[in-house]
Amino acid sequence: MTQFENKGLLPPHAPVMEEAILMASRRIGSWEILLNRRPLSSADLANRYDAVSGRWERMAGRFQLEAAYQEPLLSSQIATVLGQVGPQALVLDCGVGSGSLSIALDSILMDRVTFHGIDTSAKMLVQARSKMHAAGLRAHCRQADVLSLPYDDQSFDVVMAAHVLEHLPDPKRALREMVRVLKPGGVVFVCVTRPSLFGALIQLKWRTWAVTEKQGVSWLRDCQLADVGCQPVHLGSCAGVASTAFWALRPK
Ligand SMILES: C[S@@+](CC[C@H](N)C(=O)[O-])C[C@H]1O[C@@H](n2cnc3c(N)ncnc32)[C@H](O)[C@@H]1O
């Protein structure tokens, strides 16, 4: 597991409030000053992603998202778990966007599996359907919120999300919902923006969290998951090591 230093510029605390994102905190004697930012509402976020959906593919290309996701996906236990399940394996991609994470996973698997993608943005789903089908994936996409997934408990062998949880005021709630629909023995895989200069720009533009490795690992452990791993994610262009991927197994 790779650890990054928090140089004191970034919030040391995990999210504690339902409706605000902690951007900075400072202790002065017996005082603790917290600077919180209100996140975008689900509806506003969906509207904003609708608005950028036409440009998202170019953005995904510039940051080489598919190649960037391949490395941590290979390091995780996903290929082994899906290989054991075989062609009937089911994968859920939460906040599927234009499908980069699913396409990256498909490219490292020996067998075909079935992908389900959900997103709150209807226009991103149009991009996802077109790109995933063009890449030859067996994929079903529908509009839904990661906070309330329209699936039964223990439905999927892999449940994953890239650059989604940091948008939410309470990312742990989304993670718990992802684990609810994960089968015992299945893998949860999450990629989030980490503290960095690029991460700070994303935070300003999108009102997101920059999630430290320590926070991400503790969120997975709080969900009673096992074999927790994490790895920095190198994005293309000038973004650098702007994200981290986390994964863990749901014990049988
Ligand atoms: C930064 S994009 C990432 C897209 C894709 N996962 C990727 O890595 O290219 C975030 C996506 O999450 C979606 N999203 C945001 N909040 C969501 C929520 N509560 N439930 C489901 N999707 C959400 C957005 O509409 C957008 O498509």
The ligand as an SDF file (V2000), in Angstrom:
LIG
                    3D

 27 29  0  0  0  0  0  0  0  0999 V2000
  -16.1270   12.6000  -12.8520 C   0  0  0  0  0  0  0  0  0  0  0  0
  -17.3940   11.7210  -13.6740 S   0  0  0  0  0  0  0  0  0  0  0  0
  -16.6460   10.1020  -13.7700 C   0  0  0  0  0  0  0  0  0  0  0  0
  -17.2380    9.2600  -14.8440 C   0  0  0  0  0  0  0  0  0  0  0  0
  -16.5770    7.8930  -15.0190 C   0  0  0  0  0  0  0  0  0  0  0  0
  -16.7250    7.0880  -13.8190 N   0  0  0  0  0  0  0  0  0  0  0  0
  -15.1170    8.0450  -15.3830 C   0  0  0  0  0  0  0  0  0  0  0  0
  -14.2620    7.7030  -14.5690 O   0  0  0  0  0  0  0  0  0  0  0  0
  -14.8550    8.5400  -16.4770 O   0  0  0  0  0  0  0  0  0  0  0  0
  -18.6000   11.4910  -12.3740 C   0  0  0  0  0  0  0  0  0  0  0  0
  -19.8610   10.8100  -12.8550 C   0  0  0  0  0  0  0  0  0  0  0  0
  -20.6300   10.4600  -11.6940 O   0  0  0  0  0  0  0  0  0  0  0  0
  -21.9810   10.8080  -11.9380 C   0  0  0  0  0  0  0  0  0  0  0  0
  -22.6180   11.0200  -10.6170 N   0  0  0  0  0  0  0  0  0  0  0  0
  -22.4640   12.0640   -9.7750 C   0  0  0  0  0  0  0  0  0  0  0  0
  -23.1800   11.8710   -8.6470 N   0  0  0  0  0  0  0  0  0  0  0  0
  -23.7940   10.6770   -8.7940 C   0  0  0  0  0  0  0  0  0  0  0  0
  -24.6670    9.9170   -7.9800 C   0  0  0  0  0  0  0  0  0  0  0  0
  -25.0770   10.3730   -6.7750 N   0  0  0  0  0  0  0  0  0  0  0  0
  -25.0950    8.7200   -8.4070 N   0  0  0  0  0  0  0  0  0  0  0  0
  -24.7110    8.2490   -9.6350 C   0  0  0  0  0  0  0  0  0  0  0  0
  -23.8880    8.9380  -10.4610 N   0  0  0  0  0  0  0  0  0  0  0  0
  -23.4330   10.1270  -10.0480 C   0  0  0  0  0  0  0  0  0  0  0  0
  -21.9080   12.0430  -12.8110 C   0  0  0  0  0  0  0  0  0  0  0  0
  -23.1150   12.2880  -13.5070 O   0  0  0  0  0  0  0  0  0  0  0  0
  -20.7420   11.6860  -13.7250 C   0  0  0  0  0  0  0  0  0  0  0  0
  -21.1460   10.9800  -14.8500 O   0  0  0  0  0  0  0  0  0  0  0  0
  1  2  1  0
  2  3  1  0
  2 10  1  0
  3  4  1  0
  4  5  1  0
  5  6  1  0
  5  7  1  0
  7  8  2  0
  7  9  1  0
 10 11  1  0
 11 12  1  0
 11 26  1  0
 12 13  1  0
 13 14  1  0
 13 24  1  0
 14 15  1  0
 14 23  1  0
 15 16  2  0
 16 17  1  0
 17 18  1  0
 17 23  2  0
 18 19  1  0
 18 20  2  0
 20 21  1  0
 21 22  2  0
 22 23  1  0
 24 25  1  0
 24 26  1  0
 26 27  1  0
M  CHG  2   2   1   9  -1
M  END
$$$$
